[in-house]
Amino acid sequence: MPHPSLNSLAPDFTAPVIGGSYKSETTLTLSQLRGQKVVLYFYPKDDTPGCTTQACALRDSWSQITQKAHLFGISPDPIKRHAKFIQKHTLPFPLIADPDHTIVNLYGVWVEKTLYGKKYMGTERTTFIISETGHITTILEKVKPAEHLAAVLAALAS
């Protein structure tokens, strides 16, 4: 499934979330955040080298990001794994659980990947920035973990 296009309304979803201001597991509906800028960053798996690099860079620049937008990480990991990842790396932002792949499919980031010649399905590292009206203003595709923060900050500054 292709991902939504620029300027289209961001696909709505309701999913479990933990971290940041969501101190215990709760449910988030994206459309409830209308009126606020939102960054949704999709990543493959908690506590892997690339995903940890990406998350810790966001953590280390949290004060810059939080002034401009609400940020949520999304992966297919369950809430319990998210909670451990947040605690282990002192992440200040919430993580959304998508173990049934509903959200990654809605956003077109559940794709066929290849590693060492073997094909498998996984989450493509992609970030969507959503305006206060709920429209997608930026799509950062196939971002490298070490370059993600700079790309997000640049997009939020424009």
N, C-alpha and C positions, 0 to 999 in steps of 0.2 A: 504494500500500500504506500503511495507517495505521501510525503509529508505535506502539511498545509502550506499554502503559498503566502508570500509577503502580503500584508494588508488584509488578509482574510481574518475572520473571527477565529480566535483560538478555540480548538475543540474543548468543550467543557468535560469535566470528570469529577467524580467523588471517590476519594481513596484514603486509606489510613496514612497518617503522618505522625512523626515524632521529632522532637528536637526544637531548638530555638525557643519561641514562646509557647510551643506545644510541649509542655513538660512531661505529659504522659500520652500514651497513644490516644489519638482522637481522629476524627474524620474531617477532611478538607474538601470543599467544593470550589473549584477554580473560579466560577462566576461570582462567588461571594467576595472576591477580591477586586471586583470592578471599582474603578475610581483610584486604583493604585497601580503603579508600574510593577510588573512581575517578571522575574527571570526564572525560567525552567531549564535546568541543565540535566540532560540525560547522560548517564554514565553506565558502564557495563556491570561492575561488581564492587561491593564494599571491600576495603582493605587489601586491594591489589596494588602493585606499585604505581601504575599510572593514575588510578582513581584516587589513591592517597595523595599523590603529588598535586593533582587537580584540586581536591578538597582542602588540603592544607594551604595552598596558595589563596584560595577564597577566604579561608579562616584568617590568614595573616593580613588581609586587606578588608576585613569585614566592616570596619568603620567607614570606609569609602563607599562600599557597596550599599550598605543599609541606609545611607543618606539619600540614595537615589531610587531604590527598588526593594521589593521583597524577593528573596532568592530561595528557591527550593531545588534540592537534588532529587532525581528520580532514577531508580533502578529496579530491576525485578527482585531484588533481595527482600526478604520478609522484615517486618518491623523489629523483631528481636535482633537481627543482624545489624540493622540500621542503628539501633540503640547502642550496641557494642562499638560500632564504628565511631559514632558521635562521642562516646565516652573516651575511647582509646586516644582519639586525636583532638579532643576538646573542640569539637565543631560547634560554632555558635548558630548555625542555621538548620532549618528542618529538612528532613529527608522523607520522601513519599515512597511508600511500598507499592510495587506493581507486580506481585508474583504471578498473576494470571495473564500478564502482558497486555492488558486492556489499553493502558495509556501509551505504551511504546508503539502499539499498533495504530492508535488514533493519530499519533504524531509521525508515523511512518519511519520510525527509527529502529524497529525490530527487523533486522535484515540478515541476509546470508553473508557470512564472513568466512574467511579461509585462514587457517593457521597451520603451517607446516604441511600444506597440501590437503589438509582435511577441511571439509566444509561443515559449517554448523550455523545455527541461528543465534544471534546475539544483539545487544544494544549498540547502535552506532553513536559514538560520542557527539552529541549535537545539543546546541543551546538555542532556545527561543526567548526573545524578549518581547513582552506583551505590553501594549500601551494601557493607559487608564481606561480606555474605551473597550478593551478586550481584544484589540486587533494585534496581529503579529507584525512588529516593526523591524525585527532583525532575526536572521537565522544564521547561526554559526555552525557550519557542517564539518564533520570529521576533524574537529579541533585536536591539536596536540596538547596533552595535559600541561606541559610547561608554558605553553603560549595562551592558554585559555583565559587566564586572569586579564592579561593585557587586552585581549579582544573584547571581553565583557566590559571592562572599564571604558574602552574607546567607544563602544556602542552606546553605553549609558551616558557618555558625555555629549553625544551628538543629538 
